[in-house]
Amino acid sequence: MRKDIRTLGREELEAAVADLGAPRFRARQLEEWLWTKAADSFDRMTNLPQAFREQLAERFELGRIRLVDKQVSSDRTIKCAFEVGTGMVVEGVLIPTTDRMTACISSQVGCSLACAFCATGRLKMLRNLSAGEMYDQVEMIRALAEGHYGQGLSNIVYMGMGEPLLNYRNVLESVERICGTPGLGMSPRRITVSTAGIAKAITRLGDDRVRFNLALSLHAANDQKRSQIMAINDTNSLEVLATALRHFHACTDTRVTFEYILFDGFNDGLDDARELAAFCRNVPCKVNLIEYNAIEGGAFRKASDERVADFVALLEDRNLVVNVRRSRGKDIDAACGQLVNNNAWGAQAVRKEPAASDGLSPA
């Protein structure tokens, strides 16, 4: 069975090139074709000798994900379905605004965390995505941005399907490919990785001195409520998360973002806002308040505008930076929490068996 050439690191690639009897500089050319020009076949690598390309094709695979469906929202949001293996699909979203062009990408096929408000959480966990598969989402969504709107990407968020920090190694490698040279050359400060709260992985991010931004999906600032909607909180309590976040900030000097979906009558009261404000004292941060997007059969409703306004006012009175994020792409089920909510491709994943994580269990 041939190995996917995009799983090779630089030293491995150089060793493979040497083994084929080619000069060392061919490895650099290969990297440029793989990670800057995003070649989908060895035949496209036109500055490599034909015989060398044939050798590469005999020994290696060059597999890329495939865009199998896209939907364009009335607000210009574009939702993409990417096939990442036979019968497997993930979704990515292009979110254009007046000042940003953001790609929201997935890190896993399905998800193991089963948060009560999220459509993706209803799917079984199939497998982790490779670094190349995450890179492909960015590269293909970038092409859509340029083709539809004449603009390149300004931001990337790992906020699609899956829990990125349960695919730790591949996520960090994908960031290197997206930011590196050869690579897409994006700034890591334009990248945000969102987690439901894997404390030991957050600590590890600090130890690794990552340069991208971190967002924590909080959604409640007391353990009882958070555990009702996010089972991960049972093994990663708010106190444990706060310790990990303080370590992350001390190591990276990066301000953390807290994501907080407002659910009507559940976490949108002034007492909830006070608890959130108190939790925010743990680390320099900003708060993104997110409009809830209904999913089929879901038990929650979005908070009223009046309660949102009161919630914001209390947080701002505590000198917190607060942004209210209105939903984008709701008419095509592309909004936060809706991915694979109504997608024929995604329905196939429900019948699959779960796969192992990247060695970082929720505990």
C-alpha positions as semicolon CSV with decimal commas, in nm:
position;residue;x (nm);y (nm);z (nm)
1;M;0,000;0,000;0,000
2;R;0,139;0,338;-0,100
3;K;0,189;0,603;0,169
4;D;0,034;0,947;0,142
5;I;0,327;1,175;0,064
6;R;0,168;1,461;0,260
7;T;0,216;1,271;0,585
8;L;0,595;1,306;0,551
9;G;0,780;1,574;0,740
10;R;1,067;1,767;0,582
11;E;1,340;1,525;0,690
12;E;1,134;1,225;0,581
13;L;1,068;1,388;0,246
14;E;1,436;1,461;0,197
15;A;1,518;1,098;0,281
16;A;1,257;0,973;0,034
17;V;1,396;1,197;-0,242
18;A;1,749;1,073;-0,172
19;D;1,627;0,713;-0,178
20;L;1,490;0,775;-0,527
21;G;1,831;0,901;-0,637
22;A;1,721;1,262;-0,689
23;P;1,916;1,569;-0,569
24;R;1,819;1,717;-0,235
25;F;1,671;2,037;-0,378
26;R;1,389;1,830;-0,529
27;A;1,248;1,793;-0,177
28;R;1,203;2,169;-0,151
29;Q;1,035;2,178;-0,490
30;L;0,804;1,897;-0,379
31;E;0,712;2,086;-0,063
32;E;0,621;2,392;-0,266
33;W;0,395;2,187;-0,491
34;L;0,231;2,013;-0,195
35;W;0,184;2,303;0,047
36;T;0,199;2,628;-0,153
37;K;0,058;2,532;-0,493
38;A;-0,171;2,259;-0,350
39;A;-0,107;2,019;-0,638
40;D;-0,355;1,733;-0,660
41;S;-0,135;1,503;-0,871
42;F;0,231;1,444;-0,942
43;D;0,169;1,515;-1,310
44;R;0,105;1,880;-1,226
45;M;0,455;1,923;-1,085
46;T;0,589;2,045;-1,415
47;N;0,934;2,157;-1,300
48;L;1,015;1,802;-1,185
49;P;1,158;1,554;-1,437
50;Q;0,900;1,317;-1,585
51;A;1,089;1,009;-1,469
52;F;1,104;1,143;-1,113
53;R;0,730;1,214;-1,115
54;E;0,666;0,859;-1,228
55;Q;0,881;0,727;-0,944
56;L;0,686;0,937;-0,695
57;A;0,352;0,811;-0,831
58;E;0,468;0,450;-0,799
59;R;0,576;0,489;-0,438
60;F;0,333;0,746;-0,294
61;E;-0,028;0,857;-0,299
62;L;-0,128;1,221;-0,325
63;G;-0,480;1,225;-0,189
64;R;-0,677;1,544;-0,138
65;I;-1,027;1,591;-0,004
66;R;-1,304;1,655;-0,256
67;L;-1,564;1,932;-0,258
68;V;-1,889;1,741;-0,318
69;D;-2,149;2,006;-0,241
70;K;-2,180;2,375;-0,164
71;Q;-2,468;2,603;-0,070
72;V;-2,474;2,982;-0,084
73;S;-2,676;3,167;0,177
74;S;-2,874;3,484;0,121
75;D;-2,613;3,659;0,340
76;R;-2,330;3,531;0,113
77;T;-2,215;3,261;0,355
78;I;-2,106;2,947;0,169
79;K;-2,132;2,602;0,329
80;C;-1,918;2,326;0,180
81;A;-1,940;1,948;0,211
82;F;-1,601;1,783;0,175
83;E;-1,560;1,411;0,117
84;V;-1,263;1,290;0,322
85;G;-1,291;0,919;0,255
86;T;-1,544;0,676;0,119
87;G;-1,878;0,769;0,273
88;M;-1,724;1,023;0,510
89;V;-1,794;1,394;0,500
90;V;-1,704;1,707;0,692
91;E;-1,834;2,057;0,647
92;G;-1,657;2,390;0,624
93;V;-1,798;2,739;0,593
94;L;-1,686;3,062;0,428
95;I;-1,816;3,357;0,631
96;P;-1,782;3,693;0,453
97;T;-1,842;4,016;0,647
98;T;-1,767;4,380;0,573
99;D;-1,415;4,356;0,715
100;R;-1,330;3,986;0,719
101;M;-1,329;3,675;0,504
102;T;-1,327;3,382;0,747
103;A;-1,292;3,009;0,685
104;C;-1,450;2,788;0,951
105;I;-1,303;2,438;0,923
106;S;-1,355;2,097;1,082
107;S;-1,096;1,891;1,269
108;Q;-1,274;1,556;1,306
109;V;-1,534;1,349;1,124
110;G;-1,816;1,362;1,376
111;C;-1,758;1,442;1,742
112;S;-1,736;1,245;2,066
113;L;-1,844;1,520;2,308
114;A;-2,221;1,526;2,241
115;C;-2,293;1,881;2,362
116;A;-2,669;1,914;2,402
117;F;-2,710;2,216;2,173
118;C;-2,494;2,104;1,879
119;A;-2,599;1,908;1,570
120;T;-2,250;1,769;1,514
121;G;-2,259;1,619;1,863
122;R;-2,536;1,387;1,749
123;L;-2,296;1,212;1,513
124;K;-2,065;0,936;1,618
125;M;-1,696;1,008;1,613
126;L;-1,547;0,849;1,300
127;R;-1,187;0,963;1,297
128;N;-0,946;1,251;1,326
129;L;-0,868;1,453;1,017
130;S;-0,509;1,466;0,900
131;A;-0,314;1,789;0,879
132;G;-0,345;1,771;0,502
133;E;-0,724;1,737;0,518
134;M;-0,751;2,047;0,735
135;Y;-0,511;2,234;0,508
136;D;-0,725;2,130;0,209
137;Q;-1,037;2,285;0,363
138;V;-0,857;2,616;0,404
139;E;-0,708;2,608;0,055
140;M;-1,039;2,518;-0,110
141;I;-1,241;2,772;0,089
142;R;-0,980;3,032;0,001
143;A;-1,036;2,953;-0,367
144;L;-1,411;3,001;-0,318
145;A;-1,353;3,337;-0,149
146;E;-1,139;3,454;-0,437
147;G;-1,374;3,313;-0,700
148;H;-1,702;3,440;-0,551
149;Y;-1,593;3,763;-0,383
150;G;-1,252;3,852;-0,525
151;Q;-1,086;3,841;-0,181
152;G;-0,847;3,612;-0,002
153;L;-0,901;3,476;0,347
154;S;-0,833;3,706;0,641
155;N;-0,908;3,461;0,922
156;I;-0,934;3,089;0,996
157;V;-1,130;2,938;1,284
158;Y;-1,121;2,573;1,391
159;M;-1,484;2,584;1,496
160;G;-1,642;2,330;1,261
161;M;-1,709;1,966;1,329
162;G;-1,512;1,796;1,604
163;E;-1,301;1,890;1,905
164;P;-0,965;2,021;1,779
165;L;-0,773;1,950;2,099
166;L;-0,862;1,580;2,077
167;N;-0,672;1,586;1,747
168;Y;-0,386;1,785;1,893
169;R;-0,085;1,680;1,686
170;N;-0,261;1,703;1,349
171;V;-0,418;2,040;1,429
172;L;-0,082;2,192;1,520
173;E;0,077;2,044;1,209
174;S;-0,203;2,186;0,994
175;V;-0,139;2,532;1,142
176;E;0,227;2,496;1,048
177;R;0,130;2,406;0,690
178;I;-0,115;2,696;0,666
179;C;0,129;2,949;0,811
180;G;0,459;2,814;0,688
181;T;0,683;2,858;0,388
182;P;0,632;2,643;0,190
183;G;0,269;2,681;0,287
184;L;-0,010;2,934;0,257
185;G;0,182;3,202;0,446
186;M;-0,096;3,313;0,678
187;S;-0,023;3,472;1,015
188;P;-0,095;3,249;1,317
189;R;-0,251;3,554;1,481
190;R;-0,527;3,523;1,220
191;I;-0,607;3,169;1,337
192;T;-0,832;3,072;1,628
193;V;-0,865;2,721;1,768
194;S;-1,185;2,664;1,964
195;T;-1,219;2,398;2,233
196;A;-1,503;2,271;2,448
197;G;-1,250;2,258;2,730
198;I;-0,979;1,989;2,743
199;A;-0,774;2,122;3,032
200;K;-0,457;1,917;2,988
201;A;-0,448;2,004;2,616
202;I;-0,485;2,375;2,697
203;T;-0,190;2,340;2,933
204;R;0,002;2,164;2,656
205;L;-0,071;2,453;2,417
206;G;0,098;2,682;2,667
207;D;0,396;2,451;2,702
208;D;0,425;2,443;2,322
209;R;0,418;2,826;2,311
210;V;0,164;2,829;2,028
211;R;0,113;3,161;1,850
212;F;-0,248;3,121;1,740
213;N;-0,552;3,235;1,937
214;L;-0,752;3,017;2,174
215;A;-1,128;3,024;2,227
216;L;-1,311;2,834;2,499
217;S;-1,673;2,734;2,443
218;L;-1,800;2,820;2,789
219;H;-2,180;2,869;2,767
220;A;-2,225;2,864;3,146
221;A;-2,003;2,984;3,427
222;N;-2,115;2,747;3,699
223;D;-2,044;2,376;3,697
224;Q;-2,401;2,257;3,751
225;K;-2,540;2,436;3,447
226;R;-2,240;2,370;3,227
227;S;-2,252;1,998;3,298
228;Q;-2,618;1,991;3,196
229;I;-2,531;2,097;2,842
230;M;-2,166;1,989;2,810
231;A;-2,074;1,649;2,954
232;I;-1,705;1,736;2,916
233;N;-1,745;1,962;3,220
234;D;-1,784;1,659;3,446
235;T;-1,415;1,579;3,397
236;N;-1,291;1,929;3,315
237;S;-1,452;2,155;3,572
238;L;-1,440;2,532;3,561
239;E;-1,175;2,541;3,834
240;V;-0,953;2,299;3,640
241;L;-1,007;2,496;3,319
242;A;-0,925;2,823;3,492
243;T;-0,590;2,682;3,608
244;A;-0,510;2,563;3,255
245;L;-0,609;2,897;3,103
246;R;-0,388;3,091;3,344
247;H;-0,097;2,868;3,246
248;F;-0,174;2,916;2,876
249;H;-0,176;3,293;2,910
250;A;0,139;3,300;3,121
251;C;0,323;3,102;2,853
252;T;0,187;3,273;2,541
253;D;0,075;3,621;2,652
254;T;-0,234;3,566;2,436
255;R;-0,574;3,694;2,539
256;V;-0,837;3,417;2,554
257;T;-1,181;3,437;2,396
258;F;-1,480;3,300;2,584
259;E;-1,766;3,189;2,360
260;Y;-2,105;3,200;2,527
261;I;-2,428;3,099;2,355
262;L;-2,730;3,261;2,517
263;F;-3,018;3,017;2,572
264;D;-3,358;3,156;2,663
265;G;-3,435;3,105;3,032
266;F;-3,129;2,889;3,094
267;N;-2,809;3,095;3,101
268;D;-2,922;3,443;2,998
269;G;-3,009;3,599;3,334
270;L;-2,822;3,866;3,526
271;D;-2,699;3,610;3,779
272;D;-2,551;3,415;3,488
273;A;-2,384;3,733;3,364
274;R;-2,235;3,795;3,709
275;E;-2,096;3,440;3,718
276;L;-1,945;3,490;3,374
277;A;-1,790;3,820;3,477
278;A;-1,637;3,653;3,782
279;F;-1,491;3,372;3,569
280;C;-1,342;3,626;3,331
281;R;-1,124;3,756;3,611
282;N;-0,910;3,442;3,579
283;V;-0,732;3,556;3,263
284;P;-0,718;3,852;3,023
285;C;-1,003;3,783;2,783
286;K;-1,282;3,898;2,560
287;V;-1,635;3,757;2,542
288;N;-1,822;3,658;2,229
289;L;-2,193;3,630;2,298
290;I;-2,344;3,406;2,031
291;E;-2,700;3,392;1,907
292;Y;-2,837;3,040;1,943
293;N;-2,921;2,857;1,623
294;A;-3,197;2,603;1,652
295;I;-3,136;2,240;1,552
296;E;-3,402;1,987;1,467
297;G;-3,552;1,840;1,783
298;G;-3,346;2,070;2,004
299;A;-3,470;2,174;2,348
300;F;-3,334;2,530;2,349
301;R;-3,446;2,864;2,212
302;K;-3,246;3,179;2,155
303;A;-3,257;3,451;2,419
304;S;-3,468;3,761;2,362
305;D;-3,307;4,082;2,244
306;E;-3,398;4,249;2,574
307;R;-3,222;3,985;2,784
308;V;-2,919;3,994;2,555
309;A;-2,899;4,371;2,595
310;D;-2,918;4,347;2,975
311;F;-2,655;4,071;2,974
312;V;-2,419;4,282;2,763
313;A;-2,474;4,589;2,980
314;L;-2,375;4,406;3,297
315;L;-2,058;4,264;3,140
316;E;-1,956;4,600;2,998
317;D;-2,021;4,760;3,336
318;R;-1,752;4,518;3,463
319;N;-1,514;4,661;3,198
320;L;-1,519;4,346;2,985
321;V;-1,475;4,349;2,607
322;V;-1,797;4,204;2,465
323;N;-1,895;4,123;2,107
324;V;-2,240;4,001;2,009
325;R;-2,214;3,755;1,721
326;R;-2,525;3,737;1,506
327;S;-2,584;3,417;1,314
328;R;-2,469;3,379;0,958
329;G;-2,589;3,122;0,706
330;K;-2,892;3,009;0,905
331;D;-3,097;2,950;0,591
332;I;-2,851;2,680;0,478
333;D;-2,783;2,535;0,827
334;A;-2,432;2,678;0,823
335;A;-2,453;2,873;1,149
336;C;-2,274;2,788;1,473
337;G;-2,383;2,447;1,602
338;Q;-2,576;2,352;1,289
339;L;-2,315;2,168;1,082
340;V;-2,454;1,838;0,952
341;N;-2,790;1,940;1,092
342;N;-2,959;1,888;0,757
343;N;-2,711;1,729;0,519
344;A;-2,764;1,404;0,333
345;W;-2,390;1,338;0,325
346;G;-2,359;1,379;0,700
347;A;-2,637;1,129;0,768
348;Q;-2,401;0,851;0,661
349;A;-2,173;0,922;0,956
350;V;-2,437;0,834;1,215
351;R;-2,415;0,468;1,120
352;K;-2,039;0,445;1,171
353;E;-1,842;0,327;1,472
354;P;-1,647;0,577;1,685
355;A;-1,273;0,616;1,647
356;A;-0,995;0,688;1,893
357;S;-0,879;1,039;1,971
358;D;-0,524;1,170;1,953
359;G;-0,431;1,034;2,293
360;L;-0,604;1,313;2,485
361;S;-0,914;1,166;2,646
362;P;-1,172;1,409;2,792
363;A;-1,072;1,302;3,142
